[in-house]
């Protein structure tokens, strides 16, 4: 076999990981080895001091997973700096375990707010959280996540890295890789967007691909994203008809990430803002997830057209590269999949894509009927 020179290997590793390592050292109060390297798309120089933890509230939507939720809350409270508050939204729960567990564990902690949202839907749950937030920024994560101790600080630094940062997304790493199914997810979903800070903006679109700015999945993921509250107010919050728990089955995060860029703001991907996600470890769960990811993607695109019919032409112009990304074996979507990734999951995702727009329309119609009755 071909030998690789150790110095060449370490040099390549350092070039790739240097920004993340330097950022982590700075969060720990240590000095990094020289100025931070800029790579990829970079934003303007830092115009202000980073907002501290007292400027950020963390919102966690949950449903019937009190054990993992408690781990998530504990990790957020252990962050340095810690956030100003945590809002927990119990979304259409089937029992009172989450309510009782939060009350028992955090009864005397004024930073913790519990909110019950009986109507299912992740977008609706996020909107329920926004009503209880008084800080300038909100960070959103999932109940099956453990956050890194430097997560809040890294988000704050990213918001301060430009004059008009509306959204920050971060690096999602696996909490464990013990089963083939977890490995398949890690290889295929693209949770990790690399180890270098990126700025996504209409101003830098010359370096973007043909699907920009509709390729919102490349901007970040819902388990690790934060927004300026001022921005969310201008767009009216999240789309209630999108997200897990609705007929759309997803897409609420994609729509919000897209709007941050499409409205002319900057979106910063900050790899030093790290969370650890517990991937599904069985094939049945992966089948549901694959279908939901596909449905959420096209439901999100349908939501853009419903809100602004003029978007239809812009999306249609990207149909050819979009279809190529789905079906060409060499596309980034397909090439990153593990060789053992079951083809049945690929077709489940594509089936979800076919169903997503109709699911979104049906959810909108159902919501309209509910409002009429109320």
N, C-alpha and C positions, 0 to 999 in steps of 0.2 A: 504493500500500500504506500501511497505518497505521504511523505513526512511534511509537516508544517513547522516552519521555524517558530520557536517560542516567542521571539521578539516581534515577529510579524503578527502573530496571533494576539499577543497582549496589546500591541499597538492598535489593532482593529477593534478589539474589545473596548479599549479606553476611548477611542474616537466615538464609539456608539453610546457608551454609558456615562461619559464624563459629565454632561449637563445634569443628569439625574443624581449622580454622586455628589457633585458640588452643591446642588440644591439641598440634598439631604444633610450635608455637613453644615450648611448655613442654618438650617432649621434647628440643628443641635447646638448652635452657638459657636461652631468651629469655622475657621477660615478655609476656604477651598484653595486649590492650587492655581492661583491666578484668576483673571476675570472669566466670567462665565462665557462659554463659547456660544455663538449664535449659529443656528442651523435651520435649514428649511425656511419657512416664511416667518419673519420676525416682525414685531411691532415697534412702535416708537419708544424712545427712552422713557423710563419710569418718571411720570410727572408728579407723583405724590407719594406720601408714606403709605405702606400697605394697611388696609383696614384690619384692626385687631379682631380677636374673637368676639368682643362685645358688639361688633357690627354684623355678625352672622348668626342666623338661626338655622338649625338643622331640622328638616321635615322628613319624617319616616312614615310611609304608608305601609300598612300591615294587614294581614288577614289570616287568622287561625294559625299563627306560628309564634306563640309566645316565647318558646325557648330560644329560637334564633334571634328574636327581637330583643330579648334581654341582653344577649351578647353584643348586639349591635349598639344598644344604648350605652352599655358599660364602656365600649371602646370609644364612643363619641365623647363621653364625659371624661375619659382619660386623655383626650387629645390636649396638646399644649401648643398654642393656647386653646382653651376650651371655648365652645360657642356660648353666646349669650343665653340661648334657650334651645329646647328641643320640643317640637310639636309632633305628637304621635297620632296618626289618623287610623282608627280601627275601621276598615272598610268592609261593610256588609258582613260582620262576623256571624258565625253560626253558634257561638257560645260566648260566655263572659270571661274566659280564661285570660285574655289579654287585658281587659279592663281591670279585673281583680289583681292580676300580677303587677301591673303598673301602679295601681293604688297601694298595694302592700309594700312594694319595694321603694317607691319614690313619693310616698305621701307627704313627706316633710321637705321635699326638694322643690323650691319655687320655680326652678328652671324648666321643669317638666310639665307640659300641658297635654292632656289626653282629650281627643276629640273623636266622637262616634259619628261616622258617616254611613247611614244605612243603605244608601243607593250605591250599587257596585260600579266600579270603574276607577282606574288609576288616575286619569285626568281629573275626575270629579274629586277624588281623595286629595290630590295636590291642591286643588282650588279650596277645599275645606281647610287645609293647613294655612293657606295664604291669608285667610281672614283673621288669623291669630298671630301674625308676624308683624312686629314693629321695628325691626332692624332694617338697614339699607339693603342687606343681601340675604338670600336664602340658599342653603345647600340641600340638595335632595339625594337620598340614598335609599336602598332597599333593606328590608328586615332580615335578609339572608347575607348581609355584608358585615365585615369587621373593618373599621377604618384605621389607617395608620396614625400614629401619634402626631405626625406633622401635617395631617390632612387639612385642618382648618387654616394653619399658617400658610401653606402652599396656595390654597385658594385665594387668600387675601393678597398674597404677593402677585398672583396672576391678575387679579382685578386692578391692581395698581400699575400694571406693566404698560398700560396704554391709556389714552384719554377717553376712549369710548368703548370700554369693554362691557358688554351686556351679559356675557355668559362665559363660564369657565367649565371645561370638562377635564376629567383626570384619568389616570391610569387604573385599570381594573385588572388585578392579578388573581389567579386561582387560590382559594384558601387551601385546597388540597387537590392532588391528582392521583387518586387511588384506584380508579376504575377506567376501563376503556372509554366509557361514555363521557366521563369528565375530560379526558384527553381529547376526545372528538370535539367537544364544545370549545375547549381552549383553542384548538387549531382552526375551527371553522367559523366562529362567531366574530372574530376580530375585535374583541373587547379591548385589547391592548393596541394603542395607536402609535407605539414607538416610545423612545426614551429621550426625545428632544422636543422642547417647547415649539408649538406651532401657533400661528395666528391665521385664522380663516376670516377672510373679509372680501367684500366686493372690490376693494381697492387693490387687492393682490390676486385677482382672478386670473391674471395672465399665467400664473403658475399652476392653475387648477386643471382638472380633467374635464372631459366633455359633459359630465353629468352635473357639474357644479352649477348652482348651489342646492340641487335637489338630492345629492348624495349625502343626506344628513347623517346616515349611519357612520360615515367616516369622521364626523365632527365629535362624536362622543356617544355615551350610552346613559340611559336613565338611572343606573345604579350609582353614578358619580358625575353629577352636574350641579352647577350653581348659577344663580341668576341675580342680576340687579332687580330689586323690587320695582324700581321706577320703570324698567323695561317691561316687566310682566304686567304692570298696570296699563301701559300704553297698548299692549296687545290683548288686554282683557283676560289674562291668565291662560290656563290650559283649556284645551278643547274637551268638554265633558263627554263627547261621543267617541273619544279615542281612549285607548289604554286597556290593559288587562282587566277583565271583568265585564267588558262591553262586547257587543257583537263585532266590533272592530278588532278586538283581541290584542291591540297594541297601538304603537304609533304616536302616543301623546308626547313622548320625549323627542321623537324625530321632528314633529311639527314645531315644537318650541325651539329646538336647536336651529332648524331651518329659518324660522322667523328672526332669530337673533342676527343671522348673517344677511338674510334677504332684505331686512329693513335698514341696512347700511351700517350696522354696528360691528364691532370686532368680537369674535369668539376665540378664546385662547384655550388650547389644549396644553395642560400643565402636567407632565409626567411625575413631578414630585408630589402631586396630590393623589395619594395611593389609597385604594380600598381593596380588600380581599373578598372575593365573591365565592360562595359555595355553589359550585355547579351541580346540576342534577347528576345522579349516579345510576340511573336505570333507563332502559330503552323506552319504556312507556312514557316517561316524563319528557324524554327527548322528542318523541313524536309529537306531543302536544306543543312543546316549545317551538319546534321547527315550523309547524303549521301556523302558530301564533306570530312568529317573526315574519313569515311571508305575508300573512293577512295584515299585520300592522303596517308593513311597508307600503302596500298599495292603498290601504285605508288612509294613511297619512297623505299620500298624493291626491286621493279623492277629496280629502278635506280642503286641500289648497284650491282645487277647482270649484268646490261648492262655495267657499268663502270669496273667491275672486275668479270668476269664469275666464278672465283673460289669461290665467295661468295655464289653461288647457293647451294653448298653442305652444308655449314655452316648453311644457312637458312633452308634447308630441314631437318637437324638434329633437328631443333626446331619446326618442323611442329606439332608434337603431342601436346606438351604443348601449342603451339600457338592456335591450334584449340580448345583445352580444354578451354583456356581463353575466346574464343569467344562464345562457346556454353554451357559450364557448368554453371548452375545457381549460384553455390557457388564460382565461380572465382571472383577475385578482380574487374574485369571489370563489371560483372553483379551484384555482391552483393552490390556495392555502389549506384546503381540506386535507385531512390525513388520508393516506391511501386506503385505510380500513374503514373510512367513514361510509356507512351503509347508503347505498343509492336510494333506498326507500325513504330515507330522511330528506334527501335532496328533492324527491318528488312530492313529499309532504309539504315542504316549504313552497314549492311552486304551486301546489294546489291551494295553499293559503293565499298566495299572491292573486290567484284567480278569484278568490272569494272576498278579498278585502274590501273593494269598493262597494259591493252590494251590502256587506256587513255594516259599513259606515252609514250608508243611506238608511238602512233599516234601523240603526240605532238613533239616528237623527229623527226619523219618523216616530219612533217609540217615545223619545224624549218630548217631542212636540205634543203627542197625545197625552202624556202624563201631565204636562203643564196645562193643557186645556181642561183636564178633569179637575186639577187643583184649583 
